[in-house]
């Protein structure tokens, strides 16, 4: 491999690793947001169920609007798909990191 080819390979690797890291960060951010929403809904449901059918801050009338405003990201099939994607991204990043290490990068 010539010096130019090696430099091109290193540049491609650095770019791809950067893209993969950005993608991982975006997935992690979405998953954290979904987790926060799901936690809030779960907490509201626990309070509503503990208090019976009464109205007010802890009642069913409090929970229903929250459920209507749940972001689409909280769909559990979407969460599962994002987790599968994150698993693939982590595997790809580990592979790229091994290559970078072999090339003397990092």
MIVEXRO-918291 format. One record per atom (N, C-alpha, C, O): residue number from 1; atom name; x, y, z. Coordinates in steps of 0.001 Angstrom, whole numbers, plus 500000, padded with zeros to 6 digits. Layout:
N
+-----+----+--------+--------+--------+
:   i : at :      u :      v :      w :
+-----+----+--------+--------+--------+
: NUM : CA :      X :      Y :      Z :
...
+-----+----+--------+--------+--------+
This chain:
106
+-----+----+--------+--------+--------+
:   i : at :      u :      v :      w :
+-----+----+--------+--------+--------+
:   1 :  N : 500852 : 498838 : 500000 :
:   1 : CA : 500000 : 500000 : 500000 :
:   1 :  C : 500906 : 501236 : 500000 :
:   1 :  O : 501832 : 501344 : 500804 :
:   2 :  N : 500623 : 502153 : 499092 :
:   2 : CA : 501432 : 503377 : 499024 :
:   2 :  C : 501067 : 504298 : 500191 :
:   2 :  O : 500067 : 504090 : 500879 :
:   3 :  N : 501880 : 505292 : 500390 :
:   3 : CA : 501656 : 506255 : 501467 :
:   3 :  C : 500322 : 506984 : 501281 :
:   3 :  O : 499593 : 507207 : 502248 :
:   4 :  N : 500006 : 507352 : 500037 :
:   4 : CA : 498732 : 508036 : 499759 :
:   4 :  C : 497547 : 507118 : 500036 :
:   4 :  O : 496542 : 507545 : 500603 :
:   5 :  N : 497670 : 505863 : 499635 :
:   5 : CA : 496595 : 504900 : 499882 :
:   5 :  C : 496399 : 504690 : 501389 :
:   5 :  O : 495270 : 504577 : 501867 :
:   6 :  N : 497495 : 504638 : 502117 :
:   6 : CA : 497408 : 504459 : 503562 :
:   6 :  C : 496756 : 505683 : 504219 :
:   6 :  O : 495923 : 505538 : 505113 :
:   7 :  N : 497129 : 506862 : 503782 :
:   7 : CA : 496515 : 508079 : 504310 :
:   7 :  C : 495022 : 508121 : 504007 :
:   7 :  O : 494219 : 508515 : 504852 :
:   8 :  N : 494653 : 507707 : 502781 :
:   8 : CA : 493233 : 507656 : 502411 :
:   8 :  C : 492477 : 506658 : 503287 :
:   8 :  O : 491359 : 506930 : 503724 :
:   9 :  N : 493091 : 505508 : 503541 :
:   9 : CA : 492459 : 504488 : 504386 :
:   9 :  C : 492268 : 505014 : 505811 :
:   9 :  O : 491224 : 504793 : 506426 :
:  10 :  N : 493256 : 505694 : 506317 :
:  10 : CA : 493161 : 506261 : 507668 :
:  10 :  C : 492065 : 507319 : 507715 :
:  10 :  O : 491271 : 507355 : 508655 :
:  11 :  N : 492023 : 508166 : 506715 :
:  11 : CA : 491006 : 509214 : 506661 :
:  11 :  C : 489599 : 508613 : 506594 :
:  11 :  O : 488692 : 509077 : 507285 :
:  12 :  N : 489419 : 507589 : 505770 :
:  12 : CA : 488109 : 506916 : 505688 :
:  12 :  C : 487723 : 506317 : 507038 :
:  12 :  O : 486576 : 506422 : 507472 :
:  13 :  N : 488692 : 505693 : 507689 :
:  13 : CA : 488434 : 505083 : 508994 :
:  13 :  C : 488036 : 506136 : 510021 :
:  13 :  O : 487074 : 505949 : 510765 :
:  14 :  N : 488761 : 507219 : 510060 :
:  14 : CA : 488466 : 508289 : 511013 :
:  14 :  C : 487076 : 508866 : 510745 :
:  14 :  O : 486313 : 509104 : 511681 :
:  15 :  N : 486751 : 509088 : 509489 :
:  15 : CA : 485424 : 509609 : 509135 :
:  15 :  C : 484326 : 508640 : 509536 :
:  15 :  O : 483328 : 509037 : 510137 :
:  16 :  N : 484511 : 507364 : 509203 :
:  16 : CA : 483477 : 506377 : 509510 :
:  16 :  C : 483293 : 506244 : 511018 :
:  16 :  O : 482167 : 506157 : 511507 :
:  17 :  N : 484393 : 506229 : 511742 :
:  17 : CA : 484287 : 506137 : 513196 :
:  17 :  C : 483537 : 507336 : 513765 :
:  17 :  O : 482729 : 507192 : 514683 :
:  18 :  N : 483803 : 508504 : 513225 :
:  18 : CA : 483087 : 509703 : 513672 :
:  18 :  C : 481593 : 509601 : 513401 :
:  18 :  O : 480772 : 509944 : 514252 :
:  19 :  N : 481245 : 509125 : 512204 :
:  19 : CA : 479832 : 508962 : 511853 :
:  19 :  C : 479157 : 507939 : 512755 :
:  19 :  O : 478036 : 508157 : 513213 :
:  20 :  N : 479832 : 506830 : 513011 :
:  20 : CA : 479272 : 505784 : 513858 :
:  20 :  C : 479092 : 506306 : 515287 :
:  20 :  O : 478083 : 506013 : 515929 :
:  21 :  N : 480057 : 507072 : 515786 :
:  21 : CA : 479941 : 507643 : 517127 :
:  21 :  C : 478779 : 508631 : 517214 :
:  21 :  O : 478058 : 508657 : 518211 :
:  22 :  N : 478598 : 509439 : 516178 :
:  22 : CA : 477474 : 510392 : 516161 :
:  22 :  C : 476140 : 509641 : 516121 :
:  22 :  O : 475181 : 510026 : 516790 :
:  23 :  N : 476091 : 508572 : 515334 :
:  23 : CA : 474866 : 507775 : 515247 :
:  23 :  C : 474562 : 507129 : 516606 :
:  23 :  O : 473414 : 507112 : 517050 :
:  24 :  N : 475597 : 506603 : 517252 :
:  24 : CA : 475413 : 505991 : 518573 :
:  24 :  C : 474887 : 507038 : 519560 :
:  24 :  O : 473962 : 506759 : 520324 :
:  25 :  N : 475463 : 508224 : 519548 :
:  25 : CA : 475031 : 509280 : 520463 :
:  25 :  C : 473569 : 509653 : 520228 :
:  25 :  O : 472821 : 509880 : 521179 :
:  26 :  N : 473168 : 509717 : 518963 :
:  26 : CA : 471773 : 510052 : 518639 :
:  26 :  C : 470824 : 508958 : 519136 :
:  26 :  O : 469773 : 509257 : 519702 :
:  27 :  N : 471192 : 507698 : 518925 :
:  27 : CA : 470366 : 506592 : 519406 :
:  27 :  C : 470260 : 506619 : 520930 :
:  27 :  O : 469174 : 506454 : 521487 :
:  28 :  N : 471385 : 506826 : 521592 :
:  28 : CA : 471380 : 506868 : 523054 :
:  28 :  C : 470512 : 508010 : 523571 :
:  28 :  O : 469812 : 507856 : 524571 :
:  29 :  N : 470558 : 509149 : 522894 :
:  29 : CA : 469729 : 510294 : 523304 :
:  29 :  C : 468253 : 509953 : 523168 :
:  29 :  O : 467466 : 510226 : 524074 :
:  30 :  N : 467875 : 509360 : 522044 :
:  30 : CA : 466473 : 508977 : 521837 :
:  30 :  C : 466022 : 507954 : 522876 :
:  30 :  O : 464912 : 508038 : 523401 :
:  31 :  N : 466889 : 506994 : 523165 :
:  31 : CA : 466533 : 505972 : 524149 :
:  31 :  C : 466398 : 506568 : 525547 :
:  31 :  O : 465515 : 506166 : 526305 :
:  32 :  N : 467255 : 507513 : 525896 :
:  32 : CA : 467124 : 508184 : 527199 :
:  32 :  C : 465801 : 508946 : 527275 :
:  32 :  O : 465121 : 508918 : 528301 :
:  33 :  N : 465439 : 509630 : 526178 :
:  33 : CA : 464174 : 510373 : 526150 :
:  33 :  C : 462986 : 509422 : 526283 :
:  33 :  O : 462033 : 509709 : 527007 :
:  34 :  N : 463048 : 508301 : 525588 :
:  34 : CA : 461980 : 507310 : 525692 :
:  34 :  C : 461908 : 506770 : 527117 :
:  34 :  O : 460821 : 506617 : 527675 :
:  35 :  N : 463056 : 506487 : 527696 :
:  35 : CA : 463092 : 505986 : 529065 :
:  35 :  C : 462488 : 506965 : 530052 :
:  35 :  O : 461746 : 506575 : 530954 :
:  36 :  N : 462806 : 508236 : 529879 :
:  36 : CA : 462262 : 509264 : 530771 :
:  36 :  C : 460739 : 509323 : 530642 :
:  36 :  O : 460033 : 509371 : 531649 :
:  37 :  N : 460235 : 509320 : 529409 :
:  37 : CA : 458787 : 509362 : 529199 :
:  37 :  C : 458112 : 508120 : 529767 :
:  37 :  O : 457079 : 508212 : 530430 :
:  38 :  N : 458701 : 506964 : 529504 :
:  38 : CA : 458107 : 505725 : 530009 :
:  38 :  C : 458123 : 505697 : 531542 :
:  38 :  O : 457177 : 505214 : 532163 :
:  39 :  N : 459179 : 506208 : 532140 :
:  39 : CA : 459258 : 506277 : 533599 :
:  39 :  C : 458146 : 507180 : 534145 :
:  39 :  O : 457472 : 506833 : 535115 :
:  40 :  N : 457968 : 508335 : 533511 :
:  40 : CA : 456933 : 509269 : 533970 :
:  40 :  C : 455549 : 508660 : 533837 :
:  40 :  O : 454713 : 508809 : 534728 :
:  41 :  N : 455304 : 507971 : 532720 :
:  41 : CA : 454006 : 507319 : 532527 :
:  41 :  C : 453820 : 506220 : 533565 :
:  41 :  O : 452749 : 506096 : 534160 :
:  42 :  N : 454862 : 505427 : 533782 :
:  42 : CA : 454778 : 504358 : 534780 :
:  42 :  C : 454498 : 504900 : 536167 :
:  42 :  O : 453680 : 504349 : 536905 :
:  43 :  N : 455169 : 505967 : 536516 :
:  43 : CA : 454944 : 506586 : 537832 :
:  43 :  C : 453519 : 507111 : 537947 :
:  43 :  O : 452869 : 506934 : 538978 :
:  44 :  N : 453038 : 507754 : 536898 :
:  44 : CA : 451675 : 508277 : 536909 :
:  44 :  C : 450665 : 507134 : 537013 :
:  44 :  O : 449671 : 507252 : 537729 :
:  45 :  N : 450910 : 506043 : 536312 :
:  45 : CA : 450005 : 504887 : 536394 :
:  45 :  C : 450005 : 504286 : 537795 :
:  45 :  O : 448954 : 503905 : 538309 :
:  46 :  N : 451175 : 504201 : 538408 :
:  46 : CA : 451238 : 503663 : 539769 :
:  46 :  C : 450429 : 504523 : 540727 :
:  46 :  O : 449694 : 504010 : 541570 :
:  47 :  N : 450571 : 505839 : 540588 :
:  47 : CA : 449816 : 506747 : 541463 :
:  47 :  C : 448316 : 506636 : 541185 :
:  47 :  O : 447514 : 506630 : 542118 :
:  48 :  N : 447936 : 506547 : 539913 :
:  48 : CA : 446522 : 506482 : 539563 :
:  48 :  C : 445904 : 505200 : 540088 :
:  48 :  O : 444791 : 505208 : 540615 :
:  49 :  N : 446625 : 504106 : 539944 :
:  49 : CA : 446090 : 502816 : 540388 :
:  49 :  C : 446074 : 502723 : 541909 :
:  49 :  O : 445183 : 502091 : 542475 :
:  50 :  N : 447026 : 503330 : 542567 :
:  50 : CA : 447067 : 503307 : 544032 :
:  50 :  C : 445935 : 504143 : 544607 :
:  50 :  O : 445454 : 503872 : 545707 :
:  51 :  N : 445510 : 505158 : 543863 :
:  51 : CA : 444475 : 506058 : 544362 :
:  51 :  C : 443086 : 505707 : 543863 :
:  51 :  O : 442137 : 506435 : 544151 :
:  52 :  N : 442940 : 504652 : 543149 :
:  52 : CA : 441632 : 504296 : 542612 :
:  52 :  C : 441230 : 505224 : 541480 :
:  52 :  O : 442087 : 505713 : 540744 :
:  53 :  N : 439969 : 505465 : 541339 :
:  53 : CA : 439452 : 506243 : 540217 :
:  53 :  C : 439273 : 507722 : 540554 :
:  53 :  O : 438639 : 508455 : 539795 :
:  54 :  N : 439820 : 508166 : 541674 :
:  54 : CA : 439607 : 509569 : 542044 :
:  54 :  C : 440259 : 510504 : 541018 :
:  54 :  O : 441218 : 510137 : 540339 :
:  55 :  N : 439738 : 511665 : 540932 :
:  55 : CA : 440279 : 512668 : 540023 :
:  55 :  C : 441388 : 513445 : 540716 :
:  55 :  O : 441669 : 513225 : 541894 :
:  56 :  N : 442004 : 514341 : 539990 :
:  56 : CA : 443040 : 515175 : 540576 :
:  56 :  C : 444422 : 514771 : 540090 :
:  56 :  O : 444569 : 514052 : 539101 :
:  57 :  N : 445421 : 515246 : 540801 :
:  57 : CA : 446823 : 515095 : 540388 :
:  57 :  C : 447238 : 513631 : 540263 :
:  57 :  O : 448086 : 513309 : 539430 :
:  58 :  N : 446675 : 512752 : 541052 :
:  58 : CA : 447080 : 511350 : 541022 :
:  58 :  C : 446052 : 510432 : 540379 :
:  58 :  O : 446230 : 509214 : 540375 :
:  59 :  N : 444998 : 510987 : 539845 :
:  59 : CA : 443924 : 510159 : 539340 :
:  59 :  C : 444025 : 509859 : 537855 :
:  59 :  O : 444961 : 510263 : 537166 :
:  60 :  N : 443029 : 509138 : 537403 :
:  60 : CA : 442952 : 508726 : 536001 :
:  60 :  C : 442908 : 509937 : 535083 :
:  60 :  O : 443501 : 509922 : 534004 :
:  61 :  N : 442213 : 510982 : 535504 :
:  61 : CA : 442123 : 512185 : 534671 :
:  61 :  C : 443482 : 512855 : 534500 :
:  61 :  O : 443689 : 513617 : 533555 :
:  62 :  N : 444397 : 512574 : 535404 :
:  62 : CA : 445767 : 513088 : 535285 :
:  62 :  C : 446579 : 512250 : 534305 :
:  62 :  O : 447405 : 512777 : 533559 :
:  63 :  N : 446341 : 510950 : 534312 :
:  63 : CA : 447135 : 510030 : 533488 :
:  63 :  C : 446718 : 510062 : 532027 :
:  63 :  O : 447574 : 510032 : 531142 :
:  64 :  N : 445440 : 510121 : 531762 :
:  64 : CA : 444964 : 510041 : 530369 :
:  64 :  C : 445590 : 511094 : 529456 :
:  64 :  O : 446037 : 510736 : 528367 :
:  65 :  N : 445646 : 512360 : 529836 :
:  65 : CA : 446297 : 513343 : 528949 :
:  65 :  C : 447775 : 513031 : 528727 :
:  65 :  O : 448304 : 513254 : 527638 :
:  66 :  N : 448439 : 512513 : 529763 :
:  66 : CA : 449847 : 512146 : 529613 :
:  66 :  C : 449995 : 511049 : 528551 :
:  66 :  O : 450922 : 511089 : 527741 :
:  67 :  N : 449099 : 510089 : 528555 :
:  67 : CA : 449159 : 509008 : 527569 :
:  67 :  C : 448920 : 509519 : 526159 :
:  67 :  O : 449509 : 509013 : 525204 :
:  68 :  N : 448068 : 510508 : 526026 :
:  68 : CA : 447789 : 511074 : 524703 :
:  68 :  C : 448978 : 511868 : 524167 :
:  68 :  O : 449108 : 512056 : 522958 :
:  69 :  N : 449836 : 512330 : 525061 :
:  69 : CA : 450986 : 513136 : 524660 :
:  69 :  C : 452294 : 512360 : 524621 :
:  69 :  O : 453364 : 512949 : 524463 :
:  70 :  N : 452213 : 511050 : 524762 :
:  70 : CA : 453431 : 510234 : 524738 :
:  70 :  C : 454051 : 510329 : 523353 :
:  70 :  O : 453358 : 510152 : 522350 :
:  71 :  N : 455348 : 510606 : 523288 :
:  71 : CA : 455998 : 510662 : 521980 :
:  71 :  C : 455988 : 509296 : 521302 :
:  71 :  O : 455966 : 508260 : 521966 :
:  72 :  N : 456006 : 509310 : 519989 :
:  72 : CA : 456000 : 508062 : 519216 :
:  72 :  C : 457198 : 507183 : 519562 :
:  72 :  O : 457158 : 505964 : 519393 :
:  73 :  N : 458251 : 507810 : 520043 :
:  73 : CA : 459462 : 507072 : 520380 :
:  73 :  C : 459215 : 506052 : 521494 :
:  73 :  O : 459992 : 505110 : 521652 :
:  74 :  N : 458149 : 506231 : 522259 :
:  74 : CA : 457861 : 505325 : 523372 :
:  74 :  C : 457176 : 504040 : 522935 :
:  74 :  O : 456954 : 503152 : 523759 :
:  75 :  N : 456844 : 503926 : 521685 :
:  75 : CA : 456290 : 502674 : 521182 :
:  75 :  C : 457329 : 501582 : 521445 :
:  75 :  O : 458475 : 501689 : 521007 :
:  76 :  N : 456926 : 500544 : 522152 :
:  76 : CA : 457899 : 499539 : 522578 :
:  76 :  C : 458562 : 498806 : 521419 :
:  76 :  O : 459715 : 498391 : 521534 :
:  77 :  N : 457858 : 498641 : 520313 :
:  77 : CA : 458513 : 498017 : 519156 :
:  77 :  C : 459590 : 498945 : 518594 :
:  77 :  O : 460622 : 498480 : 518110 :
:  78 :  N : 459354 : 500237 : 518658 :
:  78 : CA : 460373 : 501223 : 518232 :
:  78 :  C : 461567 : 501188 : 519174 :
:  78 :  O : 462711 : 501234 : 518724 :
:  79 :  N : 461316 : 501108 : 520471 :
:  79 : CA : 462396 : 501031 : 521450 :
:  79 :  C : 463230 : 499780 : 521197 :
:  79 :  O : 464460 : 499836 : 521209 :
:  80 :  N : 462559 : 498652 : 520968 :
:  80 : CA : 463279 : 497401 : 520695 :
:  80 :  C : 464126 : 497525 : 519426 :
:  80 :  O : 465266 : 497062 : 519390 :
:  81 :  N : 463572 : 498146 : 518394 :
:  81 : CA : 464319 : 498330 : 517144 :
:  81 :  C : 465541 : 499226 : 517369 :
:  81 :  O : 466615 : 498958 : 516831 :
:  82 :  N : 465380 : 500279 : 518157 :
:  82 : CA : 466515 : 501164 : 518436 :
:  82 :  C : 467593 : 500436 : 519239 :
:  82 :  O : 468785 : 500650 : 519020 :
:  83 :  N : 467171 : 499577 : 520169 :
:  83 : CA : 468149 : 498807 : 520934 :
:  83 :  C : 468912 : 497832 : 520047 :
:  83 :  O : 470121 : 497661 : 520205 :
:  84 :  N : 468210 : 497193 : 519117 :
:  84 : CA : 468877 : 496294 : 518157 :
:  84 :  C : 469862 : 497079 : 517297 :
:  84 :  O : 470977 : 496626 : 517037 :
:  85 :  N : 469440 : 498251 : 516863 :
:  85 : CA : 470322 : 499094 : 516052 :
:  85 :  C : 471539 : 499538 : 516861 :
:  85 :  O : 472657 : 499558 : 516346 :
:  86 :  N : 471322 : 499891 : 518121 :
:  86 : CA : 472427 : 500296 : 518989 :
:  86 :  C : 473424 : 499146 : 519162 :
:  86 :  O : 474635 : 499364 : 519189 :
:  87 :  N : 472911 : 497944 : 519276 :
:  87 : CA : 473778 : 496766 : 519395 :
:  87 :  C : 474672 : 496622 : 518161 :
:  87 :  O : 475867 : 496350 : 518280 :
:  88 :  N : 474087 : 496806 : 516985 :
:  88 : CA : 474861 : 496730 : 515734 :
:  88 :  C : 475888 : 497862 : 515651 :
:  88 :  O : 477022 : 497652 : 515220 :
:  89 :  N : 475483 : 499045 : 516063 :
:  89 : CA : 476384 : 500198 : 516028 :
:  89 :  C : 477564 : 499961 : 516972 :
:  89 :  O : 478709 : 500250 : 516621 :
:  90 :  N : 477290 : 499444 : 518152 :
:  90 : CA : 478364 : 499161 : 519114 :
:  90 :  C : 479336 : 498115 : 518554 :
:  90 :  O : 480549 : 498238 : 518723 :
:  91 :  N : 478804 : 497098 : 517895 :
:  91 : CA : 479649 : 496068 : 517281 :
:  91 :  C : 480520 : 496683 : 516189 :
:  91 :  O : 481713 : 496395 : 516105 :
:  92 :  N : 479922 : 497526 : 515356 :
:  92 : CA : 480671 : 498185 : 514278 :
:  92 :  C : 481753 : 499102 : 514852 :
:  92 :  O : 482876 : 499128 : 514350 :
:  93 :  N : 481421 : 499837 : 515879 :
:  93 : CA : 482387 : 500740 : 516489 :
:  93 :  C : 483543 : 499959 : 517113 :
:  93 :  O : 484697 : 500374 : 516998 :
:  94 :  N : 483257 : 498856 : 517761 :
:  94 : CA : 484321 : 498027 : 518344 :
:  94 :  C : 485257 : 497522 : 517246 :
:  94 :  O : 486475 : 497491 : 517425 :
:  95 :  N : 484680 : 497129 : 516111 :
:  95 : CA : 485484 : 496664 : 514972 :
:  95 :  C : 486373 : 497797 : 514444 :
:  95 :  O : 487565 : 497602 : 514208 :
:  96 :  N : 485788 : 498963 : 514264 :
:  96 : CA : 486555 : 500112 : 513779 :
:  96 :  C : 487651 : 500506 : 514770 :
:  96 :  O : 488750 : 500889 : 514370 :
:  97 :  N : 487349 : 500409 : 516049 :
:  97 : CA : 488359 : 500728 : 517057 :
:  97 :  C : 489529 : 499739 : 517011 :
:  97 :  O : 490680 : 500134 : 517195 :
:  98 :  N : 489238 : 498461 : 516767 :
:  98 : CA : 490309 : 497464 : 516632 :
:  98 :  C : 491195 : 497778 : 515426 :
:  98 :  O : 492421 : 497701 : 515503 :
:  99 :  N : 490560 : 498128 : 514324 :
:  99 : CA : 491310 : 498478 : 513114 :
:  99 :  C : 492165 : 499707 : 513381 :
:  99 :  O : 493337 : 499751 : 513007 :
: 100 :  N : 491574 : 500710 : 514033 :
: 100 : CA : 492317 : 501940 : 514334 :
: 100 :  C : 493514 : 501629 : 515221 :
: 100 :  O : 494594 : 502187 : 515029 :
: 101 :  N : 493330 : 500763 : 516166 :
: 101 : CA : 494410 : 500393 : 517060 :
: 101 :  C : 495533 : 499697 : 516281 :
: 101 :  O : 496715 : 499955 : 516512 :
: 102 :  N : 495146 : 498816 : 515361 :
: 102 : CA : 496135 : 498121 : 514535 :
: 102 :  C : 496893 : 499088 : 513623 :
: 102 :  O : 498049 : 498846 : 513275 :
: 103 :  N : 496237 : 500175 : 513242 :
: 103 : CA : 496856 : 501161 : 512371 :
: 103 :  C : 497641 : 502204 : 513165 :
: 103 :  O : 498265 : 503095 : 512588 :
: 104 :  N : 497604 : 502083 : 514492 :
: 104 : CA : 498326 : 503026 : 515328 :
: 104 :  C : 497578 : 504305 : 515605 :
: 104 :  O : 498174 : 505296 : 516027 :
: 105 :  N : 496267 : 504297 : 515373 :
: 105 : CA : 495425 : 505464 : 515652 :
: 105 :  C : 494846 : 505266 : 517039 :
: 105 :  O : 494320 : 504194 : 517339 :
: 106 :  N : 494928 : 506258 : 517874 :
: 106 : CA : 494460 : 506242 : 519260 :
: 106 :  C : 495483 : 505569 : 520084 :
: 106 :  O : 495309 : 505435 : 521295 :
+-----+----+--------+--------+--------+
